[in-house]
Every structure is written in C-alpha cells, then in structure tokens.
Amino acid sequence: MQSETTFDLWQPYYDAHVIACDEAGEYPFAGYRALQDQIFEIVHAREGASVLDLGCGTGRMAARLSRAGHPVTGLDFSRAMLSEAAVNAPDARFVPGRLAMPLPEELAGETYDCILAAYSIHHLTDEEKWALLRALRAHLAPEGVIVLGDVSFPTRAGLENCREAYGDKWDDEEYYLVRDELEAALPEYDVDCIPISFCADVYILSPAE
Ligand SMILES: C[S@@+](CC[C@H](N)C(=O)[O-])C[C@H]1O[C@@H](n2cnc3c(N)ncnc32)[C@H](O)[C@@H]1O
C-alpha cells in the first residue's frame, strides 16, 4: 500500500498529471474526465443527495458537487491533499482518515445517499476492498448507493493484456478492479457497470433486496 507521504508529495502535480494522462489516452488515467462527469451525473440525478467522497484527493469532485447543492464530506489520509481540497471546496467538510472500517469517529453513525470512491479504492488489496465495501452498507441511507470509478477491466485476462501492453509503466503496487471478480465477491450488492475507457469503469452498487 502506498503511504500518505507518497500522496503528500504528489499533491502539487496531481491534477495536471491526471489530465495530461487522460488527454494522451494512456493507462492509468485514460477516461479520467469522462469518469468524473459520469459520477457527477449519477449523484446529481438525486436531488440534494448527501455524499461521502472516499480518497477525495484535491477535492475537485467535492467542489463540483457542493457547488451543485450537495452536502459533501471528503475523507483522505493525505494532509496535503486535504489542505488543497479545503481551498477548492470551501463548502465541503473534510476529515482525515484511512479507507478502512470503522470510519473516523467524527463519521460514526452517519449515513449518506451516495458514497463515492474515484481512483482511490485501487490502493487497497482485493480483500481490503471487499471488506470495506461490505461494511459501508451500514453507512448508506435508505435507497443509498456506492459509486466506484476506477481503473478497471471486465476480466483478469483483460487486466493482464493491459499489464503486458504497458510493461514498465504498469504499477504493481495498485490493485485494480476486475468486473466479474467484483460481482462474485459482493453478492450483497446489485452491480451496474458503465464502461468509460479501455482501462476505466464506473460501478453503481445498490444493496440487494
Ligand atoms: C489517485 S488519488 C484520487 C483522488 C480523487 N478521488 C480523484 O478522483 O482524482 C487517490 C487518493 O486516495 C487517497 N488514499 C490512498 N490510499 C488511501 C488510504 N488507504 N486511506 C485514505 N486515503 C487514501 C490518496 O491520498 C489520494 O488523495
């Protein structure tokens, strides 16, 4: 797992880096802006939906959603990312903490209409991801959903093809989503997948009946 320090050091360059990578159409951020647009549309279709943004980074999504009238709480373990997020999204609330259960004490007992994780959950191993996603159900309001947007492939073979194509540029410290594995690991959710690019998908997880 990458440390807080890695992200503190990345923060000044983060936004420019991901957009340049998206513009070049390259792994890992090909589709970054379309993915953020898709997440915004999913949330904003729910009028006034409350949002927990896990791994909120520089707060661009928090800023966009809070400007559009959504109460947003952002969680991140990087102090530098959170400082920048507070500047970008002055109306949002930001809480330092890890992507793990239990959530920080300040969030205990809270529920949200939408829990987001954009390009953050791949920093957890698959077991950590599935455990977190299962436990987050307790923080969903009635009719609430979890929205994941991340580097993702339909199958393990698709992931391996991308790994081979990108050679040394492939990041072995990240654990990307694989659609059929996610669906098999989380039977407690109905999973809707929206493809974004050759290496990115958006998932909507709704608690199964
Ligand atoms: C690649 S950035 C994504 C930022 C933003 N969500 C976006 O879409 O651009 C990943 C973010 O997750 C945070 N992060 C990574 N691992 C984390 C962990 N275990 N606990 C809390 N935050 C974490 C990092 O500090 C960073 O801000």
The ligand as an SDF file (V2000), in Angstrom:
LIG
                    3D

 27 29  0  0  0  0  0  0  0  0999 V2000
   -5.3280    8.7500   -7.2000 C   0  0  0  0  0  0  0  0  0  0  0  0
   -5.9220    9.8060   -5.9410 S   0  0  0  0  0  0  0  0  0  0  0  0
   -7.6510   10.0580   -6.3830 C   0  0  0  0  0  0  0  0  0  0  0  0
   -8.1470   11.4130   -5.9470 C   0  0  0  0  0  0  0  0  0  0  0  0
   -9.5530   11.7890   -6.4110 C   0  0  0  0  0  0  0  0  0  0  0  0
  -10.5610   10.9420   -5.8210 N   0  0  0  0  0  0  0  0  0  0  0  0
   -9.6610   11.7680   -7.9120 C   0  0  0  0  0  0  0  0  0  0  0  0
  -10.6000   11.1630   -8.4460 O   0  0  0  0  0  0  0  0  0  0  0  0
   -8.8320   12.4180   -8.5640 O   0  0  0  0  0  0  0  0  0  0  0  0
   -6.0870    8.6930   -4.5670 C   0  0  0  0  0  0  0  0  0  0  0  0
   -6.4300    9.4320   -3.2680 C   0  0  0  0  0  0  0  0  0  0  0  0
   -6.7470    8.4470   -2.2710 O   0  0  0  0  0  0  0  0  0  0  0  0
   -6.0070    8.7420   -1.0960 C   0  0  0  0  0  0  0  0  0  0  0  0
   -5.7060    7.4450   -0.4610 N   0  0  0  0  0  0  0  0  0  0  0  0
   -4.9920    6.4090   -0.9810 C   0  0  0  0  0  0  0  0  0  0  0  0
   -4.9530    5.3790   -0.1360 N   0  0  0  0  0  0  0  0  0  0  0  0
   -5.6570    5.7680    0.9610 C   0  0  0  0  0  0  0  0  0  0  0  0
   -5.9650    5.1370    2.2080 C   0  0  0  0  0  0  0  0  0  0  0  0
   -5.5540    3.8910    2.4720 N   0  0  0  0  0  0  0  0  0  0  0  0
   -6.7020    5.8340    3.0940 N   0  0  0  0  0  0  0  0  0  0  0  0
   -7.1230    7.1010    2.8300 C   0  0  0  0  0  0  0  0  0  0  0  0
   -6.8570    7.7560    1.6720 N   0  0  0  0  0  0  0  0  0  0  0  0
   -6.1420    7.0950    0.7530 C   0  0  0  0  0  0  0  0  0  0  0  0
   -4.7610    9.4790   -1.5430 C   0  0  0  0  0  0  0  0  0  0  0  0
   -4.2140   10.3000   -0.5280 O   0  0  0  0  0  0  0  0  0  0  0  0
   -5.2940   10.2660   -2.7410 C   0  0  0  0  0  0  0  0  0  0  0  0
   -5.7600   11.5350   -2.3620 O   0  0  0  0  0  0  0  0  0  0  0  0
  1  2  1  0
  2  3  1  0
  2 10  1  0
  3  4  1  0
  4  5  1  0
  5  6  1  0
  5  7  1  0
  7  8  2  0
  7  9  1  0
 10 11  1  0
 11 12  1  0
 11 26  1  0
 12 13  1  0
 13 14  1  0
 13 24  1  0
 14 15  1  0
 14 23  1  0
 15 16  2  0
 16 17  1  0
 17 18  1  0
 17 23  2  0
 18 19  1  0
 18 20  2  0
 20 21  1  0
 21 22  2  0
 22 23  1  0
 24 25  1  0
 24 26  1  0
 26 27  1  0
M  CHG  2   2   1   9  -1
M  END
$$$$
